[in-house]
Protein backbone atom coordinates (compact mmCIF):
# COMPACT_ATOMS: atom_id res chain seq x y z
CA UNK A 1 0.00 0.00 0.00
CA UNK A 2 1.25 3.48 -0.80
CA UNK A 3 -0.35 6.64 0.61
CA UNK A 4 0.63 10.22 -0.16
CA UNK A 5 -0.81 13.11 1.81
CA UNK A 6 -0.19 16.82 1.39
CA UNK A 7 -1.03 18.00 4.91
CA UNK A 8 -1.05 21.82 4.91
CA UNK A 9 -2.79 22.33 8.27
CA UNK A 10 -0.75 22.50 11.48
CA UNK A 11 -3.44 22.07 14.14
CA UNK A 12 -5.04 18.68 13.63
CA UNK A 13 -4.27 14.98 13.68
CA UNK A 14 -4.56 12.75 10.64
CA UNK A 15 -5.48 9.13 11.26
CA UNK A 16 -5.54 6.24 8.79
CA UNK A 17 -7.38 3.04 9.68
CA UNK A 18 -6.61 -0.05 7.62
CA UNK A 19 -8.14 -3.50 8.05
CA UNK A 20 -5.49 -6.22 8.26
CA UNK A 21 -5.94 -9.90 7.41
CA UNK A 22 -4.79 -10.88 10.94
CA UNK A 23 -5.48 -9.95 14.58
CA UNK A 24 -2.97 -8.87 17.21
CA UNK A 25 -3.23 -8.17 20.93
CA UNK A 26 -0.76 -5.28 20.94
CA UNK A 27 0.56 -2.52 18.70
CA UNK A 28 3.69 -0.35 18.74
CA UNK A 29 3.35 3.44 18.79
CA UNK A 30 5.86 6.25 18.87
CA UNK A 31 6.02 8.71 21.74
CA UNK A 32 7.98 11.95 22.11
CA UNK A 33 10.89 10.02 23.65
CA UNK A 34 10.72 6.53 22.21
CA UNK A 35 8.44 3.65 21.30
CA UNK A 36 5.85 1.91 23.48
CA UNK A 37 3.89 -1.34 23.13
CA UNK A 38 0.18 -0.92 23.92
CA UNK A 39 -2.80 -3.24 24.16
CA UNK A 40 -5.17 -2.88 21.22
CA UNK A 41 -8.14 -2.86 23.62
CA UNK A 42 -7.97 -0.12 26.28
CA UNK A 43 -8.11 -1.51 29.82
CA UNK A 44 -11.13 0.64 30.78
CA UNK A 45 -13.19 -0.02 27.65
CA UNK A 46 -15.78 -1.99 29.67
CA UNK A 47 -16.45 0.87 32.16
CA UNK A 48 -15.62 4.01 30.20
CA UNK A 49 -18.91 5.72 31.06
CA UNK A 50 -18.32 5.29 34.79
CA UNK A 51 -14.68 6.33 34.46
CA UNK A 52 -15.64 9.50 32.58
CA UNK A 53 -18.17 10.35 35.29
CA UNK A 54 -15.57 10.27 38.05
CA UNK A 55 -12.99 12.18 36.00
CA UNK A 56 -10.73 9.17 35.73
CA UNK A 57 -7.28 9.52 34.27
CA UNK A 58 -8.01 6.59 31.97
CA UNK A 59 -7.01 7.36 28.40
CA UNK A 60 -9.18 6.23 25.53
CA UNK A 61 -7.46 7.85 22.56
CA UNK A 62 -3.87 7.67 21.46
CA UNK A 63 -2.10 10.29 19.43
CA UNK A 64 0.85 9.02 17.47
CA UNK A 65 2.63 9.58 14.20
CA UNK A 66 3.01 5.90 13.40
CA UNK A 67 1.83 2.56 14.64
CA UNK A 68 2.68 -0.97 13.60
CA UNK A 69 1.26 -4.34 14.48
CA UNK A 70 2.80 -7.77 14.11
CA UNK A 71 1.56 -11.28 14.47
CA UNK A 72 3.44 -14.10 16.15
CA UNK A 73 3.83 -17.27 14.10
Rosetta silent file (secondary structure, phi, psi, omega in degrees, C-alpha in Angstrom):
SEQUENCE: XXXXXXXXXXXXXXXXXXXXXXXXXXXXXXXXXXXXXXXXXXXXXXXXXXXXXXXXXXXXXXXXXXXXXXXXX
SCORE:     score description
SCORE:     0.000 S_00000001
   1 L     0.000  138.489  175.797    0.000    0.000    0.000 S_00000001
   2 L  -128.424  131.339  179.689    1.252    3.484   -0.800 S_00000001
   3 L  -129.626  130.849  173.834   -0.348    6.637    0.606 S_00000001
   4 L  -119.949  136.316 -177.526    0.630   10.222   -0.161 S_00000001
   5 L  -138.645  128.128  176.474   -0.810   13.112    1.807 S_00000001
   6 L  -101.912   84.950 -176.787   -0.186   16.823    1.385 S_00000001
   7 L   -84.350  109.973 -177.715   -1.030   17.997    4.913 S_00000001
   8 L  -109.070   11.285  179.605   -1.047   21.816    4.914 S_00000001
   9 L  -113.740  134.170 -174.612   -2.794   22.328    8.265 S_00000001
  10 L   -93.738   -9.853 -168.829   -0.749   22.502   11.485 S_00000001
  11 L  -118.838   38.267  175.972   -3.441   22.069   14.140 S_00000001
  12 L  -150.582  168.009  179.561   -5.045   18.683   13.627 S_00000001
  13 L  -108.750  137.972  175.724   -4.271   14.981   13.685 S_00000001
  14 L  -105.845  131.546 -178.543   -4.560   12.747   10.636 S_00000001
  15 L  -128.244  136.249  177.254   -5.484    9.128   11.265 S_00000001
  16 L  -119.407  125.966  178.803   -5.539    6.242    8.794 S_00000001
  17 L  -112.687  125.912 -178.029   -7.381    3.044    9.681 S_00000001
  18 L  -128.102  130.965  175.585   -6.610   -0.050    7.617 S_00000001
  19 L   -77.299  133.337  179.482   -8.136   -3.498    8.047 S_00000001
  20 L  -108.154  154.503 -179.653   -5.487   -6.216    8.265 S_00000001
  21 L   -81.567   18.732  179.335   -5.936   -9.902    7.406 S_00000001
  22 L  -149.133  164.515  178.226   -4.793  -10.877   10.937 S_00000001
  23 L  -114.711  145.971  175.671   -5.475   -9.953   14.577 S_00000001
  24 L  -133.506  157.934  177.868   -2.966   -8.869   17.209 S_00000001
  25 L   -91.070  -22.535 -178.000   -3.235   -8.173   20.929 S_00000001
  26 E  -133.851  164.895  173.498   -0.758   -5.275   20.940 S_00000001
  27 E  -139.650  161.210  179.382    0.556   -2.519   18.701 S_00000001
  28 E  -109.808  131.221 -178.641    3.694   -0.346   18.742 S_00000001
  29 E  -130.736  148.740  176.504    3.348    3.442   18.786 S_00000001
  30 E   -84.649  155.319  176.939    5.858    6.245   18.869 S_00000001
  31 E  -130.642  171.440  179.792    6.025    8.715   21.736 S_00000001
  32 L   -57.479  -25.969 -175.547    7.980   11.954   22.106 S_00000001
  33 L  -124.033   18.953  178.979   10.886   10.025   23.654 S_00000001
  34 E   159.783 -151.245 -177.506   10.716    6.532   22.208 S_00000001
  35 E  -128.925  142.195 -178.543    8.441    3.645   21.296 S_00000001
  36 E  -133.514  142.898  174.507    5.849    1.912   23.475 S_00000001
  37 E   -93.212  129.933 -177.635    3.891   -1.338   23.125 S_00000001
  38 E  -128.613  150.958  174.377    0.183   -0.924   23.922 S_00000001
  39 E   -69.134  142.477  179.116   -2.799   -3.237   24.160 S_00000001
  40 L   -72.460  -21.832  176.549   -5.175   -2.884   21.223 S_00000001
  41 L  -110.300  116.774  179.728   -8.138   -2.862   23.617 S_00000001
  42 L   -57.212  143.231 -176.523   -7.974   -0.116   26.278 S_00000001
  43 L   -60.070  -33.097 -176.525   -8.114   -1.506   29.820 S_00000001
  44 L   -99.853   21.290 -179.330  -11.131    0.635   30.776 S_00000001
  45 H   -61.110  -35.369 -177.349  -13.192   -0.020   27.650 S_00000001
  46 H   -71.344  -25.156 -177.884  -15.782   -1.987   29.667 S_00000001
  47 H  -128.110   34.845 -175.643  -16.449    0.869   32.156 S_00000001
  48 H   -62.858  -32.952  179.509  -15.616    4.015   30.196 S_00000001
  49 H   -65.337  -44.618  178.874  -18.910    5.715   31.062 S_00000001
  50 H   -66.116  -40.945 -179.728  -18.318    5.294   34.793 S_00000001
  51 H   -63.606  -39.713  179.097  -14.678    6.327   34.455 S_00000001
  52 H   -66.834  -34.435  179.977  -15.640    9.497   32.578 S_00000001
  53 H   -67.979  -29.720  179.824  -18.173   10.347   35.293 S_00000001
  54 L  -102.464   19.426  176.560  -15.570   10.274   38.055 S_00000001
  55 L    55.603   45.342 -179.963  -12.993   12.182   35.998 S_00000001
  56 L   -65.007  155.623  176.675  -10.730    9.174   35.729 S_00000001
  57 L   -87.809   10.528  179.076   -7.281    9.519   34.275 S_00000001
  58 L   -64.045  136.020 -179.213   -8.006    6.589   31.975 S_00000001
  59 L  -102.967  135.014 -178.540   -7.010    7.364   28.403 S_00000001
  60 L  -115.707  -11.705  176.742   -9.184    6.234   25.532 S_00000001
  61 L  -122.688  154.096  179.042   -7.460    7.852   22.558 S_00000001
  62 L  -128.790  129.729  177.012   -3.874    7.670   21.458 S_00000001
  63 L  -104.314  122.865  179.758   -2.096   10.292   19.429 S_00000001
  64 L  -150.468  163.147  177.102    0.850    9.017   17.470 S_00000001
  65 L   -96.464  -19.948  172.334    2.628    9.583   14.196 S_00000001
  66 L  -153.518  156.483  177.700    3.012    5.900   13.401 S_00000001
  67 E  -148.959  143.705  177.961    1.830    2.561   14.640 S_00000001
  68 E  -135.077  151.208  175.478    2.680   -0.966   13.597 S_00000001
  69 L  -131.103  148.315  179.443    1.262   -4.343   14.476 S_00000001
  70 L  -132.936  159.565  177.329    2.804   -7.768   14.107 S_00000001
  71 L  -120.214  139.305  178.567    1.559  -11.282   14.470 S_00000001
  72 L   -82.930  138.940  179.122    3.440  -14.104   16.151 S_00000001
  73 L  -109.188    0.000    0.000    3.833  -17.272   14.097 S_00000001
